[in-house]
Amino acid sequence: MITLTIHGKPVTIKNEPIKVGQVLNFNAINSALKPVNLEQFKGNKKIISSVPSIDTKTCAQQTKNFNEKAAKLTNMVVITISKDLPFAQSRFCEALKLNKNFHIWSDYQCSKSNFSNTTNLIIDENQLLARAVMVVDENNQVLYCQIVNEVTKEPNYEEVLNFIATLN
């Protein structure tokens, strides 16, 4: 069990979260309410950005930052995932000019093969996703994983981008 904080107050992730070396495979829902998974991006590296709720300032900033970065990356797709309903995600995305390498998915449906169950990044106290960033290779193996200890803080973008630079 790992402990994170929200505004300094401890919260927990009950199960061991996904680690570097593991293969990531999950189902989610896109803004058109269609099922999606990583297989549609087979052959591409992926940045997977997990946020608690797109409607918060920090999550919105993280999503905007990765959308901007995605425009500059080749052979790499960026996916932001949250427990928000696809309708809320769509409203957010209307104001954001999404580039072709950026996608936003919802993990609101409960199933054994959804993102939160596959990664174990679910916060027990509020059932939202922990803030995390993963870099996944063409075969969906996790190459890098950053779980942000204070959920209200943004991830270390520089660390993620420096890692991605080593892949080329």
Long-range contacts (C-beta under 8 A, 24 or more apart in sequence): 2-147, 4-123, 4-130, 4-147, 4-148, 4-149, 4-150, 4-151, 5-149, 5-150, 5-151, 6-123, 6-126, 6-150, 6-151, 6-152, 7-152, 8-150, 11-123, 11-124, 11-125, 11-126, 11-151, 12-123, 12-124, 12-125, 13-120, 13-121, 13-122, 13-123, 13-124, 13-130, 14-120, 14-122, 14-124, 15-120, 16-120, 17-119, 17-120, 17-121, 17-130, 17-132, 17-145, 17-147, 18-118, 18-119, 18-120, 18-121, 18-134, 18-142, 18-145, 19-142, 19-145, 20-142, 20-143, 20-144, 20-145, 21-141, 21-142, 22-141, 22-142, 23-139, 23-140, 23-141, 23-142, 24-48, 24-118, 24-119, 24-134, 24-136, 24-140, 24-141, 24-142, 25-113, 25-118, 25-140, 26-107, 26-113, 26-114, 26-115, 26-117, 26-118, 26-119, 27-111, 27-113, 27-114, 28-81, 28-105, 28-106, 28-107, 28-114, 28-115, 29-86, 29-105, 29-106, 29-107, 29-108, 29-109, 30-86, 30-103, 30-104, 30-105, 30-106, 31-86, 31-89, 31-90, 31-93, 31-104, 31-106, 32-86, 33-86, 36-103, 36-105, 38-136, 38-140, 41-77, 42-138, 42-139, 42-140, 43-138, 44-75, 44-76, 44-77, 44-138, 45-75, 45-76, 45-77, 45-135, 45-136, 45-137, 45-138, 45-164, 45-167, 46-76, 46-77, 46-78, 46-79, 46-134, 46-135, 46-136, 46-140, 47-73, 47-76, 47-77, 47-78, 47-79, 47-133, 47-134, 47-135, 47-136, 47-160, 47-164, 48-79, 48-81, 48-133, 48-134, 48-135, 48-136, 49-78, 49-79, 49-80, 49-81, 49-132, 49-133, 49-155, 50-80, 50-81, 50-82, 50-115, 50-119, 50-121, 50-129, 50-130, 50-131, 50-132, 50-133, 50-134, 51-80, 51-81, 51-82, 51-129, 51-131, 52-82, 52-83, 52-123, 52-126, 52-128, 52-129, 52-130, 52-131, 52-151, 53-82, 53-83, 53-84, 53-128, 54-80, 54-82, 54-84, 54-88, 54-89, 54-92, 54-104, 55-84, 55-88, 55-92, 58-131, 58-152, 58-153, 58-154, 59-131, 60-92, 61-154, 62-131, 62-154, 62-155, 63-92, 63-96, 63-104, 64-96, 65-154, 65-157, 66-102, 67-96, 67-98, 67-99, 67-102, 69-157, 69-161, 70-99, 70-101, 70-102, 71-99, 71-101, 71-102, 73-101, 73-164, 76-101, 76-164, 77-101, 77-102, 77-103, 78-102, 78-103, 79-103, 79-104, 79-105, 80-104, 80-105, 81-105, 81-106, 81-107, 81-115, 81-129, 82-106, 82-107, 82-128, 82-129, 83-107, 83-108, 83-116, 83-127, 83-128, 83-129, 84-108, 121-147, 123-151, 131-155, 133-160, 135-160, 135-163, 135-164, 135-167, 143-167
